[in-house]
Amino acid sequence: KLLDSASFSEYQKDRRVLMQLELLRTTNDELAVAIFIKKNMTIPKIREMAIEEAFSKKDYERAESLANDGIQLHKKDYPGYISQWTEYLLQAAQLKNEKEKIIAYASVLFLDGHYESDKYYSTIKFSCKCINKSKLLWALSLHQSRNANTKVSIFQSR
């Protein structure tokens, strides 16, 4: 059985909301689209669109906030999205040139066995040239805490 009826039903619901969004966009009513997106932020694809929009407007704090909220919101029902939200956090940290966060997020993605591990290893290696070794050890110690909730709270406190 590829999908149980509950997850298939959830997929259908999400797909229907995405189709409604596409229809709403044809009206060119930007306010209505923004309200619809905000109302449906629990759907990962809609959150992804909102993050991409924040990046396109160079609103990196908003993108970071949406990604952190996504980790909190989706860690139970959509755990596969945690890496994606962490990738967005890495992207925001890179654009804001926050070396410690770059190393922390790249370390999490690298040590979690992300399919682009070589890219994250290179990011860590390059960024470590810019900071001291104790900060690298701090970043690597984050991986010991496999709980996404802990990862987010550690990132937010730095």
SULNOR-V83461 format. One record per residue. RES is the residue in one letter. PSI is psi in degrees with one decimal (NA if undefined). D_CENTER is the distance of its C-alpha to the mean C-alpha in Angstrom with 2 decimals. Layout:
((RES/PSI/D_CENTER) (RES/PSI/D_CENTER))
This chain:
((K/115.3/29.58) (L/-45.8/26.36) (L/133.3/24.87) (D/165.6/26.38) (S/-32.4/27.41) (A/-46.4/24.87) (S/-34.4/21.77) (F/-40.1/23.59) (S/-42.1/24.39) (E/-41.2/20.77) (Y/-45.9/19.96) (Q/-42.0/22.93) (K/-48.1/21.94) (D/-42.6/18.47) (R/-41.3/20.31) (R/-41.9/22.94) (V/-40.1/20.63) (L/-37.5/19.10) (M/-39.3/22.75) (Q/-40.0/23.72) (L/-44.3/21.15) (E/-40.8/22.61) (L/-43.0/26.05) (L/-37.0/25.31) (R/-26.7/24.13) (T/-16.9/27.59) (T/-11.6/29.20) (N/23.5/27.76) (D/90.1/27.35) (E/-36.6/24.31) (L/-44.8/24.66) (A/-39.6/24.78) (V/-45.1/21.69) (A/-41.8/19.74) (I/-42.8/21.15) (F/-43.8/20.39) (I/-47.0/16.68) (K/-39.8/16.53) (K/-28.3/18.61) (N/28.2/16.51) (M/-12.9/12.96) (T/-17.1/13.05) (I/120.8/13.01) (P/-42.1/9.73) (K/-35.7/11.29) (I/-40.8/12.27) (R/-42.2/9.00) (E/-44.3/7.91) (M/-41.6/11.33) (A/-39.7/11.08) (I/-45.2/8.24) (E/-40.1/10.46) (E/-41.9/13.41) (A/-42.9/12.44) (F/-42.0/12.15) (S/-27.0/15.43) (K/5.2/17.03) (K/29.0/16.05) (D/75.1/14.67) (Y/-31.1/12.20) (E/-40.8/12.56) (R/-44.0/11.63) (A/-43.0/8.43) (E/-43.3/7.67) (S/-44.2/9.15) (L/-38.6/7.44) (A/-44.8/3.89) (N/-43.0/6.52) (D/-37.1/8.44) (G/-40.6/6.34) (I/-47.1/6.65) (Q/-44.4/10.18) (L/-38.8/10.97) (H/2.2/10.11) (K/-26.9/11.11) (K/-52.8/14.61) (D/-27.3/14.80) (Y/60.5/11.92) (P/-23.2/11.30) (G/-18.7/10.65) (Y/-10.9/7.19) (I/-43.3/6.31) (S/-39.9/6.63) (Q/-44.1/4.65) (W/-37.4/1.19) (T/-36.1/4.28) (E/-40.8/5.54) (Y/-37.5/4.41) (L/-40.9/5.73) (L/-45.6/8.43) (Q/-44.2/9.23) (A/-43.4/9.79) (A/-38.9/11.80) (Q/-42.9/13.71) (L/-28.6/14.61) (K/-0.4/15.77) (N/44.9/17.47) (E/90.3/16.48) (K/-44.2/17.86) (E/-43.9/17.36) (K/-37.2/13.61) (I/-48.2/13.54) (I/-41.9/15.62) (A/-50.8/13.82) (Y/-42.2/10.36) (A/-36.9/12.45) (S/-43.6/14.68) (V/-47.1/12.32) (L/-40.2/11.28) (F/-49.7/15.00) (L/-19.2/16.51) (D/1.9/14.59) (G/29.5/16.36) (H/146.5/13.66) (Y/-17.4/15.77) (E/40.5/15.45) (S/-38.6/16.79) (D/-40.6/19.39) (K/-43.1/17.08) (Y/-35.3/15.32) (Y/-45.0/18.83) (S/-39.5/20.08) (T/-45.5/17.44) (I/-47.9/18.41) (K/-46.3/22.05) (F/-44.7/22.14) (S/-30.2/20.39) (C/-21.4/22.70) (K/-18.4/25.63) (C/-8.8/24.64) (I/170.6/24.39) (N/164.4/26.64) (K/-31.7/26.55) (S/-33.7/26.02) (K/-32.9/22.59) (L/-44.6/21.79) (L/-39.2/23.12) (W/-46.6/21.04) (A/-43.4/17.80) (L/-29.9/19.11) (S/-19.7/20.21) (L/-31.7/16.71) (H/-24.5/16.59) (Q/-26.8/19.66) (S/98.1/17.77) (R/-5.8/16.10) (N/121.5/15.07) (A/-34.9/11.39) (N/-43.9/13.07) (T/-41.7/15.05) (K/-47.6/12.37) (V/-45.0/10.76) (S/-35.0/14.35) (I/-44.6/15.45) (F/-40.6/12.94) (Q/-24.5/13.93) (S/-11.5/17.57) (R/NA/17.89))
